[in-house]
């Protein structure tokens, strides 16, 4: 699909407003032009929300919450189910828009929309499983239990690299929990946010709950900073850099709100001497090259036992030479561009620093001439103590580090400030269990014979340390979007006190 076909399918030809609050607002903000990172050409524009627009959005979300929370959760789930069906119908054009606006290849763009579909299915089932616990009371003829109540309007801040899936991870779960949503997308990818909101609008139109899924495309100063400091928004879920997360976390904590942070990941993959090198090679290439290294779970550090280091490096260089780079809408290409010229500059700076710190360039390292923000996927063999290994560069740079033992490999894996995703390739039960045990990986995700990138929606997604500690998507991550309430019912006719206290 080309730009015109995508825009026509998703009703984007007359897009102007970037704010939705039960209806599209005539925004008073400035115009935001959106570039195609493959060509540098402007493909569309969106009017930013200003402070007045934000007030309308949050007021609508707050008012809608009072009614939405009273709708039984299974009924809320039906709306989410219909959103899933809408996404199925528009999976191809929405996936193509992700590729056009963000730069990941079309297969990954459609895969991102599939994640949205999968999480709607998960959320529909969850709408009948928001369980509490029955608790034994120490007092006679008393019943104790806990229940979960809707929290309120939830602010969702998303980054450019997953412009729609991360919204769905949060929004679909929060919606069945009874919350309303205020979405602030990245200013680098506003068109996908507008298109997704339009699809949700079609489902919610005429229901009386049009204000459940709201949108505010805007600057950090006029929307982001206001939202994270807004006491009407009890939870902020933010995906982005560690620096951004620190700002969000401090602001929300200052007002005693809740934050759910999913931040950077300086991810490692360990390859032991006994590993299946065919599997390890394939996993490393996808994890390091996929999305041009712009995933939070992208492989940055390949930690290899010395016995297979030379052979694995040879295989990787051979595989990298076959990676076709170009227009992400062309099915022949496996890697698209970086998001913008700043990302290209950061890539070049990191390659230069790595070589200054003793790195041996095995492949790539260059910027590709021509329009767009294309670079070469890069492999650099590094000493284990190089300072550059502490830095997450959002680009397709893979650092290869040699080790002698699994203990040394785990130490290096854990020796960074981030703690998102990790993996080990080995046929040794002992090595894999050591990696998964208390003395093993300190990351939120730990895989065996699978790369660190490409998580399923059924598991809670997130990491430790400077990754933020938040969990989104599956498992019991739904609890972040609700408030726990402990209930005690006395049907005894007496008033016994806990702990056997006598108070006359």
N, C-alpha and C positions, 0 to 999 in steps of 0.2 A: 504494500500500500504506500502511496506517496502522500505528501503533506495534504493536498487538497482532499483526497479520499478519506484520510483520517479525520480531518476537521469536519467534513460533511457528515460522516457516520456518527460523530460524537457531538454534533450540534455546537461546534465551536466557532463557526464563521462570524457570528455576530457577538462574540464575547467582548465584554467591556468590563463589567464589574467583577471585582475580586472578593466581594463580601456577600454572604448569604445568611439570612436570618428569617427562615420561614418564607423567604422570597428574596430575589436579588435586589441589592441596594444600589441606589445611584450614588456611588462613592465620591467623596470629595478629595481623595488622595491623588498622588501623582501617577503618571503612566509608567508601567514597568514593561520594558521590551524584553522578549524572550528570544535567545539565540539558539540555533542548532549547533551543538558543539562539533559536529562533523564538518560544518562549512563556515561557521561564523556568521551566517545570515540570520536576520530577524525572521522568525516564523509566526510571531503573534505578539499581542500585548494585552496586559490586564491592568485595570485601574486598582491601585493599592487602596486598602482600607485606611482611613485616618482615625483619630481618636473618637470622633463622634460615631463613626461606623462601628468601631469596637464596642461602644456603649450599647448600641442597638443589638449587636450580636449577643453580648453577654446578658442583656435584659431579656431577650427572647429565649435564650437557653435556660435562664433561671425560671421564667414563667412557665415554659413548657415542662420543666422538670416536675413541677407540682402536680401535673396531671399524668405525665408519663410514668412516674414512680408508682401510681395507683393501678396501672394496668397490670394484670397478672403476668408474671415472667414468661409463661408459655405463649401468651398473646404477643408480647414484645418479640419473642422468638420468631413469630410468623412474619413480622416485618423484615427481620434479618434474613429469613429464608428467601423472601422475595427479592431482597437486594442481591443475594447469591445468584438467583436465577437471572437477574438483570446483568450481572457481571458475566455469567456464562454466555449470554446473548452477545455481549460487546467485548468479549475477551480479545479477539484479534485486533480491532482498532485501538482499544485501550493499551494493549501490549505494544502495538506499533507506536503509539504516542509516547510511551515511556522510552522506547528506543530513540525516537526522533528528538525528544526534549532533553533526555538525560545522557544518552549515548551508549547504553548497554545494548548488546545485540538483541535482535527481535525474539529469538528463542528465550533469552533471559527475561525480556519484557513480558512475554506471554506467560512465562513461568511465575513472574511476580504477581500477575493477575490471578493465576491459579492458586497462589498462596492466599489471596483475598477470598477466593471461592471456598477453599478448604477451611479457612477460619470461620466463614459464615456457617458451614456445616457443623463445625465444632460448637459454635455458639448456640445454634438451634438446639442441639442435644443438651448443652449446658443449661439452657433456659428451664429445663425440668429437673436440674440436679444441683441447685444452689443450696446444698445441704448444711444444716447445723448439727450440733451434738446434743444428745441427752446426757445429763450429768447427775450423778447420785448426790442427793442432798444429805447432809448430816442431821437434819431436823426432821422429825416425823411429820407425815402428811404435808410435805413440801415437794414441789417438783422444780427442778432446775434444767434449763436448756439454753443453748445459744442460737441466735438467729442472725441473719445478715440482711441489712437494709441498704437501699440505694444511697449513694454518697452525695450526689449533686452534679452540677455542671463540671465536666472534666476538660481541661485544656490539653490538647495534643500538639506537640511541636515535632515536626518531622524533618528529616534531612533529604538532600537531593538524591542520594544514591539508591534509596528505596522509596520513591516518591509516593507510592500508593499502598504497598503491602503493610508497612509499619502503621499507617493510619488504620487499616482494617484490623490488624492485631489488637489494637487498643479499642477502636470504635465498636466493633461487633460484640466484643466481650462486655464493654461498659454499657452498651445499649440493652443487652438482655439483663444486665444487672440493675437496670432502671435509671441509669444516668443519661444526661444529655451531653453533647460533645461540641467543643469549640476547637476547630482545626486551624492552626497556623502552619502552613507548609513552608518549605524552603522557597525563598525568592528566586532561586535558580530553576525551579520546576513548578511554577504555579499552574500551568495549563492542565497538567494531569490532575491536580487538585480540583480545578474547576470542572473538568470532565467527570470526575468521580462524584462530585457533589451533585452535578446534574442528573446522574444516574440514580443516586439516592433520592433526589427530589421527585423523580418519576414514581418511585415506589411510595413515598410518603404523601404525595399530593392528594388533598381531599380527605385525609385521615384525621385532621385536627392535631396531628403531631409533626407538622412540617418543621418545627424548630428543634427537633432532636439532633439533626446533623447540620451544624452550621460551619461557616467558613470565614476566615479573615486573612486574606493575603495582605501582608504588610511588613513594614520595616520592624527591626528590633525595637527601636525607640518608640514607635507609635502603637505597636501591637504587642510584640513579645515582652518588653519590659513591663508594660501595663498589666498584661495577663499574669505574669509570674508573681506580681505583687498584689494581685486582686484577691481580697478575702472572700469574694463570692465564688471563687473557683477553688474548691478544696483539694483537688489533685491536679498536678501538672505532670504529664508524661512527656519526657523530652528525649529525643534521639539526636546525637550529634557528637561533637568533639568533647574531649575531657575538659577543656577550658570552658566551653559553653555550659557543660553540665555543672561545673563548679559554681558558675554564676547563678544558674537556675536553683541549684540545691541550697545555696546560702540565702537567696531571696525568699524562697518558699519556707525554709526552716525559720527564718526571722519572724514570719507571721504564723508560725506553728501549723503550717499546712503540710500536705504530703507531696513528695516528689517520687516519681518512678523514672530512674535514669538508666538509659542504655547508651553507653558512650564508646570510646575508642577501644580497639583491640589490636595489640601487637602480637599476633598469633603465631604459634610455632607448630611444626610437625616433626616428630622424632622418627627416624628411620634406623632400625637396628640391623645388625649384620644378617640376621635370619629372615628379614622381611621379604615379601614378594615384591620385587622391584618393578614388575609390570604394573601392579596395582599402585604402588607408591608413586611412580612416575605420572600415571594418569591423574591421580588425586592431586599431586602437587601442581601440575599444569593448570587444571581447572581452578584450584583454590587461589593460585597466584595470578593467573591471567584473566580469569572471569571478571566481568565488569571492569576490566582494565585496572584491577587491583583496588577498586574503590568500594569494596564491601567492608563492613566493620569486622567481618570474619575472614577477610582475605589472608592468605598465607604470606607472612613477612619473613619468617626465620625457619629455615630448613636445617634441622639439627641431625647430623648423619654420623653414624659410627664409622670409624676410619676404614674398616674392612670393605665397605661398599661405597665410600664417598666418591672415589674416582669414577666408578662405573655409573653410579646414579647421576653424577654431574654430566657425564658424557651423554646419557640418555635424555636428560633434560635439555641440553643444548640442541640435540638432534630434534627433539619435539618442538622446541621454541622456533626453530628455523622453518617449521611448517605452518606456524600460526599466521593466518591471513588477517591483515589489519585493514580496516576501511569502513565504509558506510554500514552502520549497524542494521539497516533495513535490508541489506543484501545478504541472503542466506549463506553465501559462500564465505563470509567473514566470521572470524571467531573472536575478534577483539575490536571494539570501537574506540572512540576518543576519550581523553580526560575531559572533565566538565568545563574547564576554562583555562585561560592562559596563566592564571595564578598557579593552578595545579601543575601545569607544564613546567613553570619556573621552579616549583618545589621539587619536582622530579629531577630536574637537571642539577639542582643544588645538592640533593641527597646523593646522586651518583658521584659528583665531584668530591663531596666530603668523605664518602665511603672509600674512595681510592686514596685520598690523603691519609686516611686512618689505616692503611695497609690492605685494602681490598684489592682482589684480583678480578678484573672484569672478564667473565667467561662468555657473556653474550649481551648484545644490545647496548643500552646506555645512551642512545641518541634520540634526538627529536626529529620526526619525519617532516620533511619540507612539504609545503603546500597548504591549502586551506584546512581549517579545522585544527583540533588540539590533539594530534596523534603523536605517540611516542613508541619507542621499541620496548617490548617486554625484555626485562633485564635480569641477569643472574650475576651475582658478585660473591666470590668466596671471601669470607671475612674472618679475622681473628676474633675469638670469643669475647674479648674484653673491649671491643671497639665501641666508643660512646654512641655512634650512629644507630646501633642495635636497640637503643633505648627509645628511639623515636619512631612513631608510626607515620610513615609517609604514604598518603593516599594515592598510590600509583603502583604500576606493575613491576616492583623491584623485589627480587627474591634474594635474600642473604643466605649463603650456605656456610654452616659452621660445623667443623669436625669435632667429634668427642670420642673418648675411649670407652665409656660405660653408660649404662642406663641411669646410674646415679648422677653422673655429670650432666647428662642430657636433661634430666628433670630439673636440676639446679639452674641450668641456663633457661629452660622453659619458664621457670618461676621468677627469673631474675630481672623482670621488667615491672614497671608500675601498673600496667594494665593486666586484666585477668579475664578475658572474654572466652576465647576458644582455643583448644589444643587437641592434638592427636598423636598417636603412636602407631607405627607399622612394625609388627613383630609377630612371629609364630610362637613366641615363648609365653606360656601362661604366667610364669613368674614375673617377667618384665611387664606384661600388661597389667597384672594385678598390683604391682608396685606403683605403676603409673596412675592407677585408679584409686589407690589407697590413701590413707591420711598423710603419708609422706610424699605423695605423688603430685600431680598437677593441681595448682591452686586456682584453676579457671572455672568459670561457671559451666563450661561445656568441655567434656573430655571424651574423645572418641578413640576406638581401637580399629585399625585397618580401614579407616574412613578419614578423609581429609577434614580440616577444621571448618570448611565452608559448606553451606548448603543444609541448614537445619530444617527439620520437619516441624509442622505447627503443633503437633501433639505434646511436645515437651516445652517446659517453661524456658524462655530464651532470655539470656542476659549473663552478666559476669560480675566479677569481684574487683576489689581494689579500686583503681581509678576508672574502671568501667562502670562503676556507679552502684552496683548491687541490686538493680531493678530486675524484675522478671515480667516478660510479656508473653502473650500467646497462650500456650496450652497448660496442662497440668492444673494446679490450683492457683494460677496467676490471676484468676478472676477475683480473688479476695482483695487485691489491691484497689479494686473499683467499688468496694462496698465497705460498710462499717459494721463491725462485730458488736452484737448486743447480747449481754448475759441476762437471762430472765429467771426470776424465782417467783413461783406461785404458791401461796400459803392457803391450803384448804382445811386446816386443822381446827379453826375456831379458837386457837390459842396463839401466843406470840413468843415461842421459844427463840432465843437469840443464838447466833453462831458462836462457836467456841465454848458453849456451855455457860456463857456469862449470865449472871443473875443481876438484874437491874430493877429495883423496886422503887 
